[in-house]
Amino acid sequence: MQGLREFINEAMQEWKVPGLAIAIIKDSQIIFCEGFGKRDVEQNLSVTPQTLFAIASCTKPFTTMAMSILVERGLLDWDKPVRNYLPTFKLYDSYATEHITPRDLVTHRSGLPRHDAVLFQSPFTRKEIIDRLQYLEPTHELRTVFQYQNLMYMTAGYLVGEITESSWEEFVQQEIFNPLEMRDSNLSVEKSQKAADFALPYAEKDDKVDRLPFCNVDVSGPAGSINSNVTDMAKWLLLHLNQGKYGDKQIISPSHLQEMHSPQVVMTQTLEYNELFYYFYGLGWAITSYRGHNLIQHGGNINGFSARTTVLPQDNIGIVVLTNMDQNPVINTVTYYVCDRLLGLDEALWNERMQEKYAQAKEATAKAKEQITSDRKTPTQPSHPLEDYTGYYEHPAYGILSVEIHDNRLTATHNSNIFKLEHYHFDIFVEYELFEQPKLISFLTDTKGNISSLSVPLEPTVKEILFTRMLESRSR
């Protein structure tokens, strides 16, 4: 690992990452476990191996591990219909409703696109959101296409709770955290903030790094609410490298662990780099080949945090990288640097590639904003006074979106997310700040000329989400 510290520090400085922690396992031994940078920039507090970070979607393998334990105990069958366990479960498509299985829930082949705005900061319970799934149109038939899906993982966790007559949180704590002695790990960001050593979330905007508010994702917990440190996560990786055994405890059988690590569905990704083969998705893990070596990993991104957990089973290598920076490539460049070193390979130029990739993404975002500006029709004005647009609008799955006037401009609020609207043209308004790409919100009228609904492109792979004005709004 000579030179690793220098590489990490340089990468963090280049990508403006405040803090990072990493643990490396080789041949069942933790050979490196350190913190770098700051967990709290303002207070000048350093990252340690005990610093808690949100691991985001690296939570998903914990959910499939919980399900695998239930399968091993005969309480769950991967391939029986979900309705055998949740009789009221219903999707938009009747065939999918009757045939979707627990395996389908966690392999992203339900037919539904992400629809993450249903979950994000939602006031609804897991059960209430599951009851609303029937109003979300699929884009593909069941088991035909890989589409990353947090709603189905939330459903899988809810299923664990129903089968065990407890909750997903309780089962993960008792059956995974406790046997692995993951004493610092928790399942809610609210608990993390009460710990003695936790990282604050940060993001870069306009070349400046700012602190973000913590994002509570408790309702979608099974998809991404775990918080942990590299000391605990190293124990989690040891479990996966040691055939489901930790110390003298066999937590999951080798055969069930192997099924988690085996391809279940092809991920729709092209061959972007020579070092990486096509990607498959197992039960909570992405599976590929890195320079001819079997590589199993999962990434995680949530407001202000990025993480990656990696296992190379045949080479007995495990790597976990946790950072307190939104959407950054350092989790990848550091992971692959360590792989190259431990596998005795020449170093691939991952940092340079990521620079090029992020520059292209930045350029695409700038072009999208330019396109929005050039498509605008001028001069136009709204067809109604601003007061006529205010009120409550509802979608059966997305819930309620409210429109109000603040400082002589419209604002829309959905699940406590506030969209500051600027007039674009006619009855269309634009939101520039909250989303990575500008969003156009269209107000629609009925035959009497009244504002009757609005549409927002909250899910890019489907038509705009239509919110219908609620009756009490019309009486204003």
N, C-alpha and C positions, 0 to 999 in steps of 0.2 A: 504493500500500500504506500510505498515511498512516492511522494509527489501528490498524493490524493488531497491532502489538506490545501496545498497551493492551488490545485485545479478547482476545488470547491469554492475557495475564497474568490478566485478570479471570475468564475462563472456567476457567483452571487452578485459581485460588483457590476459585472457587465449587464446583467438582467435586472438589477436593482432589487434583488430579493433580500428582505430584511433579515430573516432567520431561516435556518435549515438544521435538521437533525437527520442523522443517517446511522443505520446499523447494518453490518455485513456478517453473514454466516458462511463459513466454509468447513466442510467435513464435520458438521454437527457442533462446531465451536463458533462462538461470537468473537470474531477477530478484530472488529472495529465498531465502536459505538460512541459517537461524539455529537456535540451541538456546535453550531457555528452562527455568528451574527447575533441579532437581537430579537428577543421575543416581544419586547416592548421598547420601541425606538424612543418614545418621549421620555420614559423613565430610565433609559439606558440599561435595561435588564437583559442579560445574556441568555441564549438558548443553552439548555443542558440536556443530557440524555433522558431526563425526567420531565421535560417540558411537554405539556399536552397540546396537540394540534387536532383540528378536525380532519378525519381521514376521508370524509365524504363517501364516494362510491366504493372505496376499499372496504366499506361495510358489507357490500353485497355477498362476498364469500362467507361472511359470518352467518348471514341468513340461510345460505344454502348448506352450510355446515349444520345449522340447527335442524334443517329439514332432513338432512342425511342421517342425523342421529335418530330422528323419529322414524325414518324408513327402516333403519337397522333394528329398531324396537318393534317393528310391525304395526306402528300406529299411522303410517302414511305410505301410500304407494305413488311413486313418481308418475305413473301412467294411468291412474284412475281419474275420472272426471273431477274437477274441482267441486262440482255441485254435490258430489258424494259427501263432502266435508262442510261445504257452505251451501245449503239447499236454496237460498235466495239469490245466489250469485247470478248476475245477468249482464250480458254484453249486448251491443247493438245488433250483432248478427246472431240469429238463433242457432245456427250450426256451431259457431264458436262457443256459444253459451253452453251447449250440451256436451261438447267434446274437448274443450280446453282442459289441460291437465296441470298439476303442479310443475312438471318438467317444462311445459310451455311458458308458464308464468316467469320462470327464472332464466330462460334462454332467449328472451326478446323476440319471440316468434308468434305473438298473439294476434298480429294483424294491425294493431294500433300503433300510430306514431307517438311521439313523446308526450304531447299535451302537458308539459311541465307546469304551465300557468295554472292548471287546476289545483296543483299541490302547493305551489310557492306561497308561503305565508297564509295558507288556507285557514279559515276559522272553523272548518268542519272536522269531525272526528274521522278516523279511518273507516269506520262502518258507514258513515254518511257519504264519504267519497266513493267507497265501493258501490253503494247503492246508486250513485250517479253515473257509473261507467257505461250503463246501457244507453246513455245519450251521446256518446262519443262515437262518431262514424269511423270505421277502420279504413285504412288505405290499401290493405291487401287481405287476402284470405288467410285463415289460420295456417300456420306452419309453412308459409311460402317464402317469406322474406325476413331477414334480421332487421329489427327496428328497436333501437335502444329504448327501454321503457321503465321508468321509475314507478309508475302506477301499479304495474303488475308485481313489482318487488314489494311494494307496500302491502298488496293483497296477500302475497306469500307470507309475509311476516304476521299479518292478521290471522292467516290460516294456522300458523304455528301456535298462536295464542289460543285459538278456539279449540284445537286438538288437545292442548295441554291444560285447558281450563285455567289459563293464567294470562300471560302476555308475552309478546316477542321479547320485550326487555327483560322480563323475569327469567325466561328460558335461557337467553344468551348469557345472562349474568351467572346463573346457577350451573349451566352445563358446559360453558366455554370459558368465560373469564375466570371463574373460581378454580376449576381444575388446572388451568394454565398459569395460575397465580398472577393474572393481569390485574394487579391491585389498584393501579392508577386509572385504568380505563373506565369510561362511563358511556352512557347512551343518550345524553342530552347536553347541549351546549350550556344550558342553565347550570348544570352541575359543574361543568368545567370551570366556569368563572368563579366558583367558590374554592377552587384548588389553590395551593400555594405557588404552583409553577405552571402557568399556561401562557400560550402565545396569543397575541392580538392579531386580528386580520388586517391585511393591507392590500392595496391595488394601485396600479399605475394608471394615471390618466393625464394626457397632455404632457408627458415626460416628467410627471411629478408623482411621487409615491405618497398616498394618503391613507390614513386609517379608515377602515370600514366598520359599520355596526355589525355585531354578531348576527348570524342568520339562524333562527330557530327552525329546524326541520323535524321536530319531534313527530308530527303527524305522518311524515313519510319516513320515519326512523329506519325501517328495515332496508330502505334503499340508500341511506347515507347519513345517519345521525351519530355514529360512533366517534368518540374523541379518545386519542391514545397518545402514547409516546414511543420512541424507538426501543426503549428497554422492554416494554410490554409486547410490542409488535414483533420483536425478535423471537419471543416465545411462541407467538402465533405461527411464524414462518418455520420454526423448528418442528412444530407439529406436522406441517406439510412435508417437511424433508425427512422426517423419521417415521414414515408409514402410519401416521395417525396416532403416534405415541408421544407423550411428553413425560419425561422421567420414567417412572414405573407405571404410569397410567395410560391405558389404551382408550383414548377418547372416541375414536372412530376406527372401524376396521380398515385394513389396507385396501380391500376391494371397493368399499364405498368411497374412500378417499380417491382411489384411482378413477372412479366414475366422475367425480367432481372435476378431475384434471383432464378428462377425455372430451374430444370435440363432439358437440351436439348439433351445431348449426354453423353454416358458413357465414362469416361476416362480410358485408358488401364493401370491401376495400380493395383498391388496386395495389399492385406491387410498386410501392413508392421508392424503396431503397433496396439495394442489392443484398444488404445484410439481413433483411427481414423477409420471411416467407409470407404467404397468405395467412390471414387471421381466421381463427375459428373461435366459437364461444362454447365453453363447457358449462358446468353448473356453477356459475358465479365467477368464472375465470376466463380471460382471453388467452388463447393458445396460439403460438406461432413457433417459428424456428429462428434463432438468432445465430447467424453464421454457422449453421449446421447443428446447433445445439437446441434441444427442446426447451422452450421458454414459456412460462406460465405467469401471467401478471394481471393486475388490475390497477387502473388509475382512479383518482378522485379529484373533483373540483367543486368547490362551493365558495361563496362570497369570502374572499380573503385567504383561502387556503388551497393548496394543491398537494397531492400525495401520490406515491406509486409504491406498490408492493410487487416483488418479483421473486420467482422461484425457478431455478434450473435443476429439476429433480435428479437427472442422471449425473450431473456434475456436483451435486450436493452444495449448491450455492443459493443463498437467500439474501435479498437486498430490500431494505425499506428506506424510502426518502420522504420526509415530511417537511413542508415549507409553509410559511405564513404570508404567501403572496398569491394573489388571484391569477389563475391561468398562466403559469410560467413554464418554459421548456426545461428548466434546470433539473426537474425531477427525472426527465428522460436523459439529458446529456450526462448527468452524474451516474445514473444507473448503467448506461451503456459503457461509460468509461471504466467502471468497476468490472463489468463483464469482460471487457477486452483485457484488462490486467489479469484477472483471475484465470481466464482461459488461455493466457499466453499468446494473445493475438496482437497484431499491430493496431494502434489506436485509429479508429474511424473518426472522421471529422464531423462529429455530430453537432458541435456548437456552431460551426459555419453553416451547416445545413439548416439549423433552426433559425439562424439569423435571416437567411434567405426566405424561409417559409413565413416567418412573422412579418417580414417586410412586404411580402406579397399580400398577406392578409390585411395589413394596414392600408396598402394601396387600394385593395378591393373595397374596404370600408369607405375610404375617401371618395372613390368613384361612385359608390352608391349614394352618398350624400350629394355629390354633384348632380347625379341623375335626378334625384328628387327635386333639386333646385331648378334644373333646366326644364322639367316636365310641368312646372307650375304655370297655370294660366293667370295672367294679370291683365288689367286689374279686375278683381272680382270681390264680392263680399258675401257673408252668410245671408241666406234667404230669410232668416228670422232674427229677432233680437236675441242676444246671448241667453237671456232668462228662459227662452223657450226650449233650449237644449238641456236645461238642468233637470234632474230627477233621477230615478232609479231604473236600471235596465237589467234584465235577468236572462241567463242561459241555464238550462236545466242541469248541466254538468259543471260549468264554470262558476255558477252562483251569480251574485249581484255586483254590478258595476255602477257606481254613482257618479253623477256629473254635477259639479258646483262651480260657482264663480268666485275667484280670489284675485284681488287686484286687477279687476276688469279683464280677466282672462279665464277661460274654462280650464278646470282641472278634472281629471277622471281618477277615481280610486277603485282598485280591485284588490281584494285581499290585503289591504293596508299598503299596497304599492300605489304611489301617486304619480300620475302622468300629467305633466305640465303641457298643455296644448296651445299651439300657435295656429292661427288661421292659415290654411294652405291655399285652397281655392274653393269657391262655391260652398257646399256644406261639408267640406272635408278639412280636417285639422291634422296637424303633424306633431309627433312627440320625438324630440331629439335626444333627450338626456338619459332616460332610464334604460334604453335598449342599445345594444351595440350598433344596430342599423336603425335608421329612422323608421317610425311606424306611422302609417296613415290611418286615421280613424274617420270613418264615413258615417254621417248621420243621414237617415233615410226618412222619407215622408210617406204618409198614407194618401188616399185619394182626396181627402179633405185638406191636405196641405199641412197636417200636424206632424211634428217629429215623432215617429212611431218606433224607431229602432236605431241601432248603431252596429257597425261591424268593425272588428279589429283583427289584424293578422297575427294572432297569438301563437299559432302553430304553423310554421312555414311550409309544411308538406301537405296541408289541406286548404280548402277554401276558407275565407275569413270567418271568424267566429261571430255569429249573429246574436246580439243581446236585444231582447224585445222590451220595450218600455212597459213598466208595471202600471197597472190601472191607477193606483194612487198618485202616480206622477202626473197623469193627464189632467187631474183636477187642479193643478197648481195654477 
